[in-house]
Amino acid sequence: METSVTISEFLAYYRQCMRLKPVDAGIYSPLVLAYVGDAVYEIIIRTRMINHGSLQVSKLHRRSSELVRAGSQARLIRLIEGMLTQEEHAVYKRGRNAKSGTSAKNASMIDYRRATGLEALVGWLFLREEYGRLVDLVSQGLERMGVFQEAEKLGNDSGLPESRSEAAQQGNPAVMMNDWKKQENSHEI
């Protein structure tokens, strides 16, 4: 029988198997932190997207792309900036002000820099193993962007039994996303 492990246990096992040494997140440049943060943020968003249920990969990609593009990341950081500690804000500013060798493709330079700052913060929190804080900040940002409310609205308007609607209102993400998927599929041709 397989036993489940916590994320912390998984990451400890991962570090052991990959022979990774402990790191001091403060030694990395803001662009290296953003490089790591980009991947971590992407996995957070993709995990949220697959929670909708089994959708076509093209739909998953389209939805996740909306949340990982620079404009959305810039909006998210603006919405949570007041929640940041002084140290977190300093990391965000270092990332935002870093001179990158790339330019914004489909965003303003301001949004691109803010997004880089967010990614640097995400990478910094991840490398410091502050997973709870990382998830709290991202989920608060998504909440303030209306991502959770939209899913709840679609779930509640789906005509499903009250018990499922009540579960969605109580914030059960599995029920909300499953209901949202059913609602969306009912409108497809």
PLY file of the C-alpha trace (Angstrom):
ply
format ascii 1.0
element vertex 189
property float x
property float y
property float z
element edge 188
property int vertex1
property int vertex2
end_header
0.00 0.00 0.00
1.31 3.39 -1.01
1.54 6.11 1.62
1.03 9.75 0.87
3.70 12.32 1.60
3.55 16.01 2.26
5.04 18.50 -0.14
7.83 19.16 2.35
8.62 15.43 2.51
8.54 15.21 -1.28
10.89 18.17 -1.64
13.27 16.76 1.00
13.31 13.45 -0.87
13.79 15.27 -4.18
16.73 17.26 -2.80
18.29 14.06 -1.46
17.88 12.10 -4.71
19.09 14.98 -6.87
21.96 15.66 -4.42
20.98 19.29 -4.03
22.77 21.34 -1.40
20.89 23.80 0.80
20.86 27.24 -0.80
20.78 30.78 0.47
18.18 32.53 -1.69
19.85 35.86 -0.92
22.95 35.04 -2.97
21.11 34.79 -6.27
20.59 37.65 -8.66
16.99 38.82 -9.04
16.90 37.40 -12.58
17.92 33.94 -11.33
15.19 34.19 -8.69
12.74 35.19 -11.45
13.91 32.23 -13.56
13.02 29.85 -10.72
9.89 31.82 -9.83
8.60 31.64 -13.40
8.63 27.83 -13.25
7.13 27.68 -9.75
4.34 30.14 -10.62
3.59 28.20 -13.80
3.23 24.91 -11.88
0.94 26.59 -9.33
-1.31 27.92 -12.11
-1.23 24.69 -14.14
-2.14 22.69 -11.04
-5.08 25.02 -10.50
-6.15 24.59 -14.13
-6.15 20.78 -14.06
-8.31 21.00 -10.97
-11.09 21.98 -13.42
-11.16 18.35 -14.47
-10.08 16.64 -17.63
-10.17 19.35 -20.28
-8.56 19.50 -23.69
-4.93 20.52 -23.46
-5.57 23.51 -25.72
-8.18 24.83 -23.24
-5.87 24.21 -20.29
-3.09 26.05 -22.08
-5.32 29.00 -23.03
-6.62 29.40 -19.48
-3.23 29.06 -17.82
-1.65 31.42 -20.37
-4.12 34.12 -19.34
-2.91 33.92 -15.74
0.83 33.61 -16.41
1.16 36.44 -18.92
2.96 39.55 -17.75
-0.19 41.70 -17.58
-1.94 39.29 -15.23
1.15 38.85 -13.08
1.53 42.64 -12.86
-2.09 42.94 -11.79
-1.66 40.21 -9.17
1.40 41.86 -7.60
-0.36 45.25 -7.50
-3.25 43.62 -5.63
-1.03 41.95 -3.02
1.77 44.51 -2.72
0.29 45.86 0.51
0.49 42.38 2.05
4.23 42.05 1.52
6.67 42.24 4.39
9.49 44.76 4.13
11.92 42.00 3.12
9.51 40.56 0.51
8.93 44.02 -0.92
12.69 44.56 -1.22
13.01 41.27 -3.16
10.09 42.28 -5.41
11.70 45.68 -6.10
15.07 44.08 -6.87
13.36 41.84 -9.43
11.28 44.66 -10.85
14.31 46.91 -11.28
16.65 44.24 -12.67
17.93 44.86 -16.18
16.84 41.91 -18.27
18.28 40.93 -21.62
14.78 40.30 -22.95
11.95 42.66 -23.74
8.21 42.44 -23.27
6.47 40.70 -26.16
2.79 41.31 -25.45
2.94 43.64 -22.46
4.05 47.11 -21.54
7.56 47.42 -20.14
6.04 48.43 -16.79
3.91 45.27 -16.63
6.86 43.16 -17.77
9.06 44.54 -14.99
6.36 44.10 -12.36
5.88 40.51 -13.54
9.62 39.92 -13.26
9.46 41.30 -9.72
6.64 38.91 -8.84
8.55 35.98 -10.32
11.65 36.97 -8.33
9.55 37.03 -5.15
8.02 33.63 -5.96
11.48 32.17 -6.62
12.87 33.67 -3.42
10.02 32.29 -1.29
10.36 28.89 -2.96
14.12 28.67 -2.40
13.65 29.72 1.23
11.08 26.91 1.53
8.39 29.37 2.61
5.73 27.39 0.76
2.84 28.46 2.97
3.60 32.13 2.47
4.08 31.59 -1.26
0.72 29.87 -1.65
-1.02 32.42 0.60
0.21 35.35 -1.49
-0.64 33.77 -4.85
-4.06 32.59 -3.69
-4.85 36.04 -2.22
-3.85 37.62 -5.52
-6.01 35.21 -7.52
-8.88 35.83 -5.09
-8.56 39.60 -5.52
-8.38 39.18 -9.30
-11.74 37.40 -9.14
-10.48 34.01 -10.32
-12.12 32.12 -7.44
-15.33 34.15 -7.53
-15.78 33.46 -11.24
-15.42 29.73 -10.67
-17.87 29.89 -7.78
-20.38 31.91 -9.81
-20.28 29.43 -12.66
-20.63 26.52 -10.22
-23.59 28.07 -8.38
-25.46 28.96 -11.57
-25.11 25.48 -13.02
-28.39 24.08 -11.71
-26.62 21.37 -9.74
-28.06 19.96 -6.49
-27.95 22.30 -3.51
-25.41 20.20 -1.65
-22.87 20.75 -4.44
-23.69 24.45 -4.59
-23.29 24.73 -0.83
-19.95 22.95 -1.05
-18.85 25.44 -3.69
-19.97 28.38 -1.54
-17.92 26.97 1.33
-14.89 27.12 -0.92
-14.43 23.43 -1.78
-12.16 23.88 -4.82
-12.71 20.39 -6.20
-16.48 20.93 -6.31
-16.17 24.47 -7.68
-13.86 23.51 -10.52
-15.81 20.37 -11.40
-19.03 22.38 -11.50
-17.33 25.08 -13.61
-16.16 22.44 -16.08
-19.71 21.03 -16.37
-21.12 24.52 -16.90
-18.56 25.30 -19.59
-19.06 21.97 -21.38
-22.82 22.52 -21.52
-22.22 25.61 -23.71
-19.92 23.91 -26.21
-21.06 22.78 -29.63
0 1
1 2
2 3
3 4
4 5
5 6
6 7
7 8
8 9
9 10
10 11
11 12
12 13
13 14
14 15
15 16
16 17
17 18
18 19
19 20
20 21
21 22
22 23
23 24
24 25
25 26
26 27
27 28
28 29
29 30
30 31
31 32
32 33
33 34
34 35
35 36
36 37
37 38
38 39
39 40
40 41
41 42
42 43
43 44
44 45
45 46
46 47
47 48
48 49
49 50
50 51
51 52
52 53
53 54
54 55
55 56
56 57
57 58
58 59
59 60
60 61
61 62
62 63
63 64
64 65
65 66
66 67
67 68
68 69
69 70
70 71
71 72
72 73
73 74
74 75
75 76
76 77
77 78
78 79
79 80
80 81
81 82
82 83
83 84
84 85
85 86
86 87
87 88
88 89
89 90
90 91
91 92
92 93
93 94
94 95
95 96
96 97
97 98
98 99
99 100
100 101
101 102
102 103
103 104
104 105
105 106
106 107
107 108
108 109
109 110
110 111
111 112
112 113
113 114
114 115
115 116
116 117
117 118
118 119
119 120
120 121
121 122
122 123
123 124
124 125
125 126
126 127
127 128
128 129
129 130
130 131
131 132
132 133
133 134
134 135
135 136
136 137
137 138
138 139
139 140
140 141
141 142
142 143
143 144
144 145
145 146
146 147
147 148
148 149
149 150
150 151
151 152
152 153
153 154
154 155
155 156
156 157
157 158
158 159
159 160
160 161
161 162
162 163
163 164
164 165
165 166
166 167
167 168
168 169
169 170
170 171
171 172
172 173
173 174
174 175
175 176
176 177
177 178
178 179
179 180
180 181
181 182
182 183
183 184
184 185
185 186
186 187
187 188
